[in-house]
Amino acid sequence: MTIFHMKQSIAGCLRNNRVGTIDFLQDENGKPLSDAEARIELKKLLSKGHTVMPAGDDCEGFDVFGGGCPGHEPLKGSDLCRTMLEKNNELTIVIVSDISDEAALEHDRQYWVAVGFNHDSGKFVVNHDFDMEWPFAIAINPKTGEPFTAKEVGL
């Protein structure tokens, strides 16, 4: 299942929002823009040829010249596990492997307690192995004993 992020027509935003109602945009520092400031910025984007802007979460590869979101596959396996740790989701159970995500799932399902992700090495650290790091880890739902899905954790 491919995920597509929403896009907003810039011209439509300017045309369909009454004066004083474009209060949902921010500058590059996160400061909310007033309606007047937002309208100026949106008109600048139009003058540069931009036709759409993302509506919501960041979207890698977003085409501002009309294509919008290119589509994304849902996170799974080590990518999902890494993202869960980065978003501070508490992981209690993972299956690790030094070969691949698939090898972790084929493992004898010996579970490990996760303690984190080493950003310098790009590997997972589990408390049973002290200083041992693993390149692959699958987050396990303790209620089902099966790998978490992106949908289950809101990603």
C-alpha positions in Angstrom: 0.0 0.0 0.0 1.5 3.3 -1.1 1.0 6.4 1.1 0.4 9.7 -0.6 0.8 13.0 1.3 -1.8 15.7 0.6 -1.1 18.8 -1.4 -2.7 22.2 -1.4 -3.1 24.4 -4.5 -1.4 27.7 -3.7 -3.8 29.6 -6.0 -6.7 27.9 -4.5 -5.5 28.7 -1.0 -5.3 32.4 -1.9 -8.6 32.4 -3.7 -10.7 30.3 -1.3 -9.6 31.7 2.1 -11.2 34.9 3.2 -8.8 37.7 4.3 -7.6 37.0 7.9 -8.0 33.2 7.7 -4.6 32.1 6.4 -3.1 31.6 9.8 -1.7 28.1 9.5 1.7 28.8 7.9 5.1 29.4 9.5 8.4 30.9 8.5 11.6 28.8 8.3 12.1 29.3 12.1 8.7 28.1 13.0 7.2 31.5 13.7 3.6 31.7 12.7 2.9 34.1 9.8 0.1 36.6 9.8 -2.5 36.3 7.1 -0.9 39.3 5.2 2.6 37.7 5.5 1.3 34.3 4.4 -0.3 35.9 1.3 2.9 37.6 0.4 4.9 34.4 0.7 2.3 32.4 -1.3 2.3 34.9 -4.1 6.2 34.7 -4.2 5.9 31.0 -4.5 3.4 31.4 -7.4 5.8 33.8 -9.2 8.5 31.2 -9.0 6.3 28.6 -10.7 5.2 26.6 -7.7 1.6 25.4 -8.0 1.2 23.3 -4.9 2.5 23.0 -1.3 2.4 20.0 1.1 -0.4 19.9 3.5 0.7 18.3 6.7 3.8 16.2 7.4 7.1 16.6 5.6 7.2 14.7 2.3 10.5 13.7 0.8 10.6 14.3 -2.9 7.5 16.6 -3.0 7.2 18.3 -6.4 6.1 21.9 -5.8 5.6 22.4 -9.6 2.4 20.4 -9.7 3.3 16.7 -9.1 2.9 16.8 -5.3 3.8 13.7 -3.4 5.6 10.9 -5.3 4.2 8.3 -2.9 5.9 6.4 -0.2 5.9 2.8 1.0 5.1 2.3 4.7 8.0 1.9 7.0 8.7 -1.7 8.1 11.5 -3.8 9.6 14.6 -1.9 10.8 13.4 1.3 9.2 10.3 1.3 11.3 12.2 0.3 14.4 14.7 3.1 13.9 12.0 5.6 13.4 10.1 4.4 16.5 13.3 4.9 18.6 13.9 8.4 17.0 10.3 9.4 17.9 10.9 8.2 21.5 8.4 5.3 21.2 9.3 2.9 24.0 10.5 -0.4 22.5 10.6 -3.2 24.9 11.0 -6.2 22.6 13.0 -6.5 19.4 14.5 -9.3 17.3 18.0 -8.5 16.1 20.2 -9.8 13.3 23.5 -9.0 11.8 22.4 -10.3 8.4 19.0 -8.7 7.4 15.5 -8.0 8.5 14.4 -11.2 6.9 17.0 -13.2 8.9 15.8 -11.5 12.1 12.2 -12.7 11.3 13.5 -16.2 10.5 15.5 -16.2 13.7 14.4 -18.6 16.5 12.4 -15.7 17.9 14.7 -15.1 20.8 13.6 -11.7 22.0 15.8 -8.9 23.3 15.1 -5.8 25.2 16.1 -2.7 23.2 17.9 0.2 24.8 18.5 2.4 21.8 20.0 3.3 18.5 23.6 4.4 18.0 23.4 7.2 15.4 27.2 7.3 15.0 27.4 3.6 13.9 23.9 3.4 12.6 23.3 0.2 14.6 20.8 -0.9 17.3 22.1 -1.6 20.8 20.3 -4.2 23.0 20.9 -4.6 26.7 21.6 -8.3 26.7 24.7 -7.8 24.6 26.2 -4.9 26.5 28.5 -3.3 23.9 27.2 -5.5 21.0 25.5 -3.6 18.2 23.2 -5.0 15.5 22.5 -3.5 12.1 19.0 -5.0 11.9 16.2 -5.0 14.4 12.5 -5.7 14.2 10.2 -4.2 16.8 7.7 -6.7 18.3 4.3 -6.0 19.6 4.2 -7.6 23.0 0.5 -8.2 22.8 0.6 -10.2 19.6 4.2 -11.4 19.5 4.3 -10.2 15.8 6.2 -7.3 14.3 4.7 -3.9 14.7 3.2 -2.3 11.6 3.6 1.4 10.8 -0.1 1.9 11.1 -0.1 0.4 14.7 2.4 3.0 15.8 1.0 5.9 13.9 3.7 6.2 11.2 
